Amino acid sequence: MDPSHPYCYFLEDDKFLETDRPGFRRRIITGEHLQMCFWRIKGGATGSYLHHHVENEQLGMIMRGKLDFRIGDPDSDERVVLSAGEAYLAPKAVWHGDSVFVGDDEYDECWILDIFSPPRADFAKEG
């Protein structure tokens, strides 16, 4: 397949952009009604905070490593640990975050695919 095809995206390391949080890189692909954010997060990276999206539903799948985080009641200290192949759904206005990222054995990274619908306006400029 031609890697320059307009509808196909590949795992080129140089396409992942650094963020303002150390250890966080992402690649964003935005369509008309949905958006994918592919995170590559260094194991042990910090900077995740408890938040919610008023306009966006978020579906995430852990691809490598583990995600130890809070989701649901913002007043609860309950944590959930998800491993590779497991997913979460954060409907609009559901609190999530306060995450601990556990790196895998090969890259020492946690890889997460997040899908947003509708697309986040603050991410649209990247992809």
QUIMO-V401352 format. One record per pair of residues at least 4 apart in sequence whose C-alpha atoms are under 7 Angstrom apart, sorted by the first residue. I is the first residue (numbers start at 1). J is the second residue. If there is no record, write none. Layout:
# QUIMO-V401352
I;J
I;J
This chain:
# QUIMO-V401352
15;27
16;25
16;26
16;27
17;25
17;26
17;27
18;24
18;25
18;26
19;24
19;25
21;47
22;45
23;41
23;42
23;45
24;40
24;41
24;42
25;39
25;40
25;41
26;37
26;38
26;39
26;40
27;37
27;38
27;39
28;36
28;37
28;38
28;126
28;127
29;35
29;36
29;37
29;127
30;34
30;35
30;36
30;119
30;124
30;127
31;35
33;117
33;118
33;119
34;115
34;116
34;117
34;118
34;119
35;115
35;116
35;117
35;119
36;113
36;114
36;115
36;116
37;113
37;114
37;115
38;112
38;113
38;114
39;111
39;112
39;113
40;109
40;110
40;111
40;112
41;45
41;109
41;110
41;111
42;103
42;108
42;109
42;110
43;101
43;102
43;103
43;108
43;109
43;110
44;100
44;101
44;102
45;101
48;97
48;98
48;99
49;97
49;98
50;95
50;96
50;97
50;98
51;95
51;96
51;97
52;93
52;94
52;95
52;96
53;92
53;93
54;92
54;93
55;92
56;92
56;116
56;117
56;118
56;120
57;90
57;91
57;92
57;116
57;117
58;89
58;90
58;91
58;114
58;115
58;116
58;117
59;88
59;89
59;90
59;114
59;115
59;116
60;87
60;88
60;89
60;112
60;113
60;114
60;115
61;85
61;86
61;87
61;88
61;112
61;113
61;114
62;66
62;82
62;83
62;84
62;85
62;86
62;87
62;111
62;112
62;113
63;84
63;85
63;111
63;112
64;84
64;104
64;110
64;111
65;83
65;84
65;102
65;103
65;104
65;109
65;110
65;111
66;81
66;82
66;83
66;84
66;101
66;102
66;103
66;110
67;81
67;82
67;83
67;99
67;100
67;101
67;102
68;79
68;80
68;81
68;82
68;99
68;100
68;101
69;79
69;80
69;81
69;97
69;98
69;99
69;100
70;78
70;79
70;80
70;96
70;97
70;98
70;99
71;95
71;96
71;97
72;94
72;95
72;96
73;95
74;95
82;86
90;94
101;110
102;109
102;110
103;108
103;109
103;110
104;108
104;109
104;110
116;120
120;124
